[in-house]
Amino acid sequence: MSRNRRGHGGGGHHGGSWKVAYADFVTSMMALFLVLWLVGSDQETRLAVQRYFRGEITKQGKDGTQNYSKQQPFANQAKDRASRNLVEQENMKRELERLREQLNTSSENGDDLIRYQFLADGVRITVIDSNAKPFFDPGTAHLTSYGTWVLKTTAWYLDRFPFQLEVEGHTQKGAEIAGTPSTGGGDQPNQNWDISTTRAIAARDTLQDSGLQPERFWRVIGYSDRVPLEGLKPEAEENRRITIVARLKPDEVSDAIRSTPE
């Protein structure tokens, strides 16, 4: 009797796998049936199925016809759009971080000459025109080889995103103009306005020559010595700088706002 029980028990081990195979077969046949049904259906039926999966609400009329309401996207579509925007923003920030790593070759004395402020829709890049590592030739709007390299590298990264750009020129109070130390004369304020503006224009021209289209620039302005860096006196050398503000275009920002779920 024990041998019979062992014999019956051994036969039970191969009784379940066929069920899985049969279930897969039935599922495949059902899918085939649905495909053949859709292929053989009329245009109205196929359109109804399409509208259903696009998220439109259908209503059955009394006469058997299908009445379609105004399209109402699935609730998760807005969330999916917001998720894609978040991914794109993360990619943008990652690329801008790479730009910072590439440009942050500090001066010989270790000063931080290139500074970044990440914004919700872009970045503000400030480049200090230091005596130790000048961005412009002293007292002029002529870029040094270092300044040209920084702007060309920056243009290559910014061109990969739909940014609008603002270029600002700043000077320090009492800065050297055209290689001549300031004497405090009446011409000094006007000279600071002139050089801050011409330097902003020179930076814009180099960015544009490096591939950024003219329509990307929405403001190029010189601030003279009127906007010192926070916490610094107007005479501080660090106030002599170029600032590039890169923001997403207004329509891109509007799309991001519209796609954010409530």
C-alpha positions as CSV (number, residue, x, y, z in Angstrom):
1,M,0.0,0.0,0.0
2,S,2.9,2.3,0.7
3,R,4.2,1.7,-2.8
4,N,0.8,2.6,-4.3
5,R,0.7,5.8,-2.3
6,R,4.2,6.7,-3.5
7,G,3.2,5.9,-7.1
8,H,0.1,8.2,-6.9
9,G,2.1,10.9,-5.2
10,G,4.8,10.9,-7.9
11,G,2.2,11.3,-10.7
12,G,1.0,14.5,-9.1
13,H,4.2,16.5,-9.7
14,H,3.5,17.1,-13.5
15,G,-0.1,18.2,-13.2
16,G,0.2,22.1,-12.9
17,S,2.4,23.3,-15.7
18,W,-0.2,22.7,-18.4
19,K,-2.5,25.1,-16.7
20,V,-0.1,28.0,-17.1
21,A,0.5,27.1,-20.8
22,Y,-3.3,26.9,-21.4
23,A,-3.8,30.3,-19.7
24,D,-1.2,31.8,-22.0
25,F,-2.9,30.2,-25.0
26,V,-6.3,31.5,-24.1
27,T,-4.9,35.0,-23.5
28,S,-3.2,35.0,-26.9
29,M,-6.4,33.8,-28.6
30,M,-8.3,36.6,-26.9
31,A,-5.8,39.2,-28.1
32,L,-6.0,37.8,-31.6
33,F,-9.7,37.9,-31.6
34,L,-9.7,41.6,-30.5
35,V,-7.3,42.5,-33.3
36,L,-9.3,40.7,-35.9
37,W,-12.5,42.3,-34.6
38,L,-11.0,45.8,-34.8
39,V,-9.6,45.1,-38.3
40,G,-13.1,44.0,-39.5
41,S,-15.0,46.8,-37.7
42,D,-16.4,49.8,-39.5
43,Q,-14.8,53.3,-39.2
44,E,-17.3,54.4,-36.5
45,T,-16.4,51.5,-34.2
46,R,-12.7,52.1,-34.6
47,L,-13.1,55.8,-33.9
48,A,-15.1,55.0,-30.8
49,V,-12.4,52.7,-29.5
50,Q,-9.7,55.3,-30.3
51,R,-11.7,58.0,-28.5
52,Y,-12.1,55.8,-25.5
53,F,-8.4,55.2,-25.1
54,R,-7.6,58.9,-25.7
55,G,-9.6,59.6,-22.6
56,E,-12.8,61.0,-24.1
57,I,-16.1,60.1,-22.3
58,T,-18.7,58.3,-24.4
59,K,-22.4,58.2,-23.7
60,Q,-24.9,55.8,-25.2
61,G,-27.8,57.5,-26.9
62,K,-31.4,56.2,-26.9
63,D,-31.2,55.4,-30.6
64,G,-28.1,53.3,-30.1
65,T,-25.6,55.9,-31.3
66,Q,-22.5,57.0,-29.4
67,N,-22.5,60.6,-28.2
68,Y,-19.1,62.1,-27.4
69,S,-18.5,64.8,-24.9
70,K,-15.7,67.3,-24.9
71,Q,-12.4,65.6,-24.6
72,Q,-11.3,65.2,-21.0
73,P,-7.7,63.9,-20.7
74,F,-7.0,61.3,-18.0
75,A,-6.0,62.9,-14.8
76,N,-2.5,61.3,-14.9
77,Q,-1.7,63.1,-18.2
78,A,-0.9,66.4,-16.3
79,K,1.2,64.5,-13.8
80,D,3.1,62.8,-16.6
81,R,3.7,66.2,-18.3
82,A,4.9,67.6,-15.0
83,S,7.2,64.6,-14.5
84,R,8.7,65.1,-18.0
85,N,9.3,68.8,-17.1
86,L,11.0,67.8,-13.9
87,V,13.3,65.4,-15.8
88,E,14.1,68.1,-18.3
89,Q,14.9,70.5,-15.5
90,E,17.2,68.0,-13.9
91,N,18.9,67.4,-17.2
92,M,19.4,71.1,-17.6
93,K,20.8,71.5,-14.1
94,R,23.1,68.5,-14.6
95,E,24.5,70.1,-17.8
96,L,25.0,73.5,-16.1
97,E,26.8,71.7,-13.3
98,R,29.2,70.3,-15.9
99,L,29.7,73.7,-17.3
100,R,30.6,75.0,-13.8
101,E,33.0,72.1,-13.4
102,Q,34.7,72.9,-16.7
103,L,35.0,76.6,-16.2
104,N,35.9,76.6,-12.5
105,T,39.6,76.6,-13.2
106,S,40.3,79.1,-10.4
107,S,43.0,81.7,-10.7
108,E,46.5,81.1,-9.5
109,N,45.9,82.5,-6.1
110,G,42.7,80.4,-5.7
111,D,40.1,83.0,-6.0
112,D,36.6,82.0,-7.1
113,L,36.3,83.9,-10.4
114,I,33.2,82.2,-11.8
115,R,30.1,82.2,-9.7
116,Y,26.8,80.5,-10.2
117,Q,23.3,81.1,-8.9
118,F,20.9,78.4,-10.1
119,L,17.4,79.8,-10.7
120,A,14.1,77.9,-11.0
121,D,14.2,78.5,-14.8
122,G,17.9,78.8,-15.5
123,V,21.1,80.2,-14.1
124,R,23.0,83.4,-13.4
125,I,26.7,83.2,-14.2
126,T,29.0,85.9,-12.9
127,V,32.6,86.2,-14.2
128,I,35.0,88.4,-12.2
129,D,37.5,90.5,-14.2
130,S,40.4,90.0,-11.8
131,N,43.8,91.6,-12.0
132,A,45.3,88.1,-11.3
133,K,43.3,86.6,-14.3
134,P,41.8,89.3,-16.4
135,F,38.7,88.8,-18.5
136,F,39.4,92.0,-20.5
137,D,42.5,93.9,-21.2
138,P,42.8,96.6,-18.6
139,G,40.7,99.6,-19.2
140,T,39.2,98.2,-22.5
141,A,36.4,96.1,-23.8
142,H,38.9,93.8,-25.6
143,L,38.6,90.2,-24.3
144,T,41.6,88.3,-23.2
145,S,42.2,84.7,-24.4
146,Y,40.8,83.5,-21.1
147,G,37.7,85.6,-21.5
148,T,37.1,84.4,-25.0
149,W,37.5,80.8,-23.9
150,V,35.0,81.2,-21.0
151,L,32.4,82.8,-23.3
152,K,32.8,80.2,-26.1
153,T,32.5,77.3,-23.7
154,T,29.5,78.9,-22.0
155,A,27.8,79.5,-25.4
156,W,28.2,75.8,-26.3
157,Y,26.3,74.7,-23.2
158,L,23.6,77.4,-23.2
159,D,22.8,76.7,-26.9
160,R,21.5,73.2,-25.9
161,F,18.5,74.7,-24.0
162,P,15.8,77.2,-25.1
163,F,17.3,80.0,-23.0
164,Q,16.8,83.8,-23.4
165,L,19.9,85.7,-22.4
166,E,20.7,88.9,-20.6
167,V,24.3,90.2,-20.5
168,E,25.3,92.7,-17.9
169,G,28.5,94.7,-17.6
170,H,29.6,96.1,-14.3
171,T,32.6,98.2,-13.1
172,Q,34.1,99.1,-9.8
173,K,34.0,102.6,-8.5
174,G,37.2,104.4,-9.4
175,A,38.3,101.6,-11.8
176,E,41.1,102.1,-14.3
177,I,39.8,103.4,-17.6
178,A,41.9,102.9,-20.7
179,G,44.9,102.1,-18.5
180,T,44.8,105.4,-16.6
181,P,44.1,105.4,-12.9
182,S,41.0,107.4,-11.9
183,T,41.7,110.8,-10.5
184,G,38.1,111.4,-9.4
185,G,37.4,113.8,-12.3
186,G,34.0,114.6,-13.7
187,D,34.5,112.2,-16.6
188,Q,34.9,109.1,-14.5
189,P,31.2,108.3,-14.1
190,N,30.6,108.6,-17.8
191,Q,33.6,106.5,-18.5
192,N,32.3,103.8,-16.2
193,W,28.9,103.8,-18.0
194,D,30.7,103.5,-21.3
195,I,33.1,100.7,-20.5
196,S,30.5,98.6,-18.7
197,T,28.2,98.9,-21.7
198,T,30.8,98.2,-24.3
199,R,32.1,95.2,-22.4
200,A,28.5,93.8,-22.2
201,I,28.2,94.3,-25.9
202,A,31.6,92.6,-26.5
203,A,30.5,89.6,-24.4
204,R,27.3,89.4,-26.4
205,D,29.1,89.5,-29.7
206,T,31.4,86.7,-28.7
207,L,28.5,84.5,-27.4
208,Q,26.7,85.2,-30.7
209,D,29.8,84.4,-32.8
210,S,30.0,81.1,-30.9
211,G,26.6,79.9,-32.1
212,L,23.9,81.6,-30.1
213,Q,21.3,83.2,-32.4
214,P,20.7,87.0,-32.1
215,E,17.0,86.5,-31.1
216,R,18.2,84.7,-28.0
217,F,19.4,88.0,-26.5
218,W,16.7,90.1,-25.0
219,R,18.8,92.6,-23.0
220,V,22.4,93.8,-23.1
221,I,23.1,96.5,-20.5
222,G,25.9,98.3,-18.6
223,Y,25.3,99.2,-15.0
224,S,28.5,101.2,-14.4
225,D,29.4,100.9,-10.7
226,R,25.8,101.3,-9.5
227,V,25.2,97.6,-8.6
228,P,28.0,96.3,-6.4
229,L,28.0,92.7,-5.3
230,E,26.2,92.1,-2.0
231,G,28.4,92.8,1.0
232,L,31.1,94.6,-1.0
233,K,32.1,98.2,-1.2
234,P,31.7,99.9,-4.6
235,E,35.5,100.1,-4.9
236,A,36.1,96.3,-4.5
237,E,37.8,94.7,-7.5
238,E,35.2,91.9,-7.6
239,N,32.6,94.4,-8.8
240,R,34.3,94.5,-12.1
241,R,32.5,91.7,-13.8
242,I,30.3,90.3,-16.6
243,T,27.0,88.6,-15.7
244,I,25.1,86.3,-18.0
245,V,21.5,85.5,-16.9
246,A,20.0,82.6,-18.8
247,R,16.3,81.9,-18.4
248,L,13.8,79.7,-20.2
249,K,11.8,81.5,-22.8
250,P,8.4,82.9,-21.5
251,D,6.4,80.4,-23.5
252,E,8.5,77.5,-22.1
253,V,7.8,78.8,-18.6
254,S,4.1,79.1,-19.4
255,D,4.0,75.6,-20.6
256,A,5.6,74.4,-17.4
257,I,3.1,76.3,-15.3
258,R,0.1,75.0,-17.3
259,S,1.4,71.4,-17.0
260,T,1.7,71.5,-13.2
261,P,-1.1,69.6,-11.6
262,E,-3.2,71.5,-9.0
